Amino acid sequence: MSEPAVDDTVHAPIRRVVIAGGGTAGWMVAAALSKTLGKVLDITLVESDEIGTVGVGEATIPTLVTFHRILEINEQEFMAATQATFKLGISFENWRDLGRHYIHSFGITGKDHWTAGFQHFWLKGRERGLAGDYGDYCLELKAALENRFAHLPRGGMNYAFHMDAGLYAKFLRRFSEGYGVRRIEGRIAEVVADRESQRIQALRLDSGDTIDGDLFIDCTGFRGLLIDKTLGAQWEDWSQWLHCDSAIALQTSSVGDAVPYTRSIARDAGWQWRIPLQHRVGNGIVYGSRFIDDEHARQTLLGNVQGELLTEPRVIRFRPGQRRRTWTGNCVAIGLASGFLEPIESTSIHLIQRGVLRLLQLFPSAGISQADVDEYNRQTTWEIEHIRDFIILHYHVTDRQDTPFWRTCREMDVPSSLRHRIELFRDSGRVFRIPDELFAENSWIQVMLGQGIVPRTRHPVTELMGDAELSKFLGDIRAHVDRTVRQLPSHQAYVGTYCPAAATP
């Protein structure tokens, strides 16, 4: 049941923006707003060094490259400052079944025909004994497997980053302050608001200082100090589909070369991540607390890490879902305050980025209007629901039945929107991307094939190619991929020359 709309039409111009909370979310918002509208806005960010951040969002997706280009951030400076490495995809290990692995890469696989996607020609090639693995036709995937990377002309390599989230927040703080953002250190003691009109007037700090504003951005994480505790925006719970509600994170020293991909290793009641940076490795386990307890999860994680422990394991609780209205009154929630999806596809930082860019596109300079608020909330809901479906796919389509957790995931009902995608691909091999959706056709295909869905039919256009023509079509693509990969340097060597960071952060 949706919340009733609030009359958000206010004719007072927006000049003072107050960001509550720092961390990755707060400083991404500050950076984007100040670079774009800093000359006409007074932007203040309030944070307390005493309040820690979740800080495990260290793997990203290629949209962050675009975000940095918009902000004119120098990539080499950013990577050196955040101890970053490159990322070409995610290795999913034991997800389909124990001992079965695949990579969801950022690249494009093969070449499509206007009538049918490449997967149809590949499937026909497999049927005739003419095709290799699906990943053999994807440059980024093959480069990841061989631990190679380089920038290629004309954007020929799709990539993202592994980075230190804490250092990223510091980097963006310096950037934002250069564009006039004022940072105030302090704890928020009270949010001064008119609950009836859904208006926040000011933040009152422990020091007694009062920070007035016209528009408030809630980046206070899971607490949702403004959007939830003050304005009471309801939460839509998705735990009926996403059964993990806890995580344990820690950092270890590096024991080998950094690979250009994130590792996602399925465990008895969830999954483990490994994210290689220049100076260390980020590790963690995501799990369902009703299937295993914290100590079991902790021992599972500690038994499957490499290198010296640099931090103590810390437990993080979460509830998968979203705010029904991420923009309420004169408050916009961005980051964990607006919703949470576990980081299986590294979408946390992307959703922060989308939240602030959407705000810029709908920025209420002349005053907040109900139409803008409704459109913002509509787009936000639509986007996160599509990402939600993609994440559920990884759990639901599996051959694993070895633990109660995986049996529950296999047997659960899923959203009708996801059920349609699965049935369409299983029946016909077809995937249709919805306009502006984050994950393109190739992402859905890689994961559905990787999780074990084999389409029952092929597009009839594939029948028009004889063995010789189909073999040459597939072989030329594979040869080009192999030839390009052989010319790439090792990922470790490229990072060492392109963006070397100090030995210690």
Buried (B, 14 or more C-beta within 10 A) or exposed (E): EEBEEBEBEBEEEBEBBBBBBBBBBBBBBBBBBBBBBBEEBBBBBBBBEEBEBBBBBBBBBBBBBEBBEEBEBEBEEBBBBBBBBBBBBBBBBBBBBEEBBBBBBBBBBBEBBEEBBBBBBBBBBBEBEBBEBBBBBBBBBBBBBBBBBBEBEEEEBBBBBBBBBBBBBBBBBEBBBEBEBBBBEBEBEEBBBEEEEBBBBBBBBEEEEEBEBBBBBBBBBBBBBBBBEBBEBBBBEBBEBBBBBBBBBBBBEBEEBBBBBBBBBBBBBBBBBBBBBBBBBBBBBBBBBBBBEBEBBBEBBBEEBEBEEEEEBBEBEBEBBBBBBBBBBBBBBBBBBBBBBBBBBBBBBBBBBBBBBBBBEBBBEEBBBEEBBBBBBEBBBEBBBBBBBBBBBBBBBBBBEEBBBBEBBBEBEBBEEBEEBBEBBBEBBBBEBEEEBBBEBBBBBBBBBBBBBEBEEBBEBBEEBEEEEBBEBBBEBBEEBEEBBEEBBBBBBBBBEBBEBEEEB
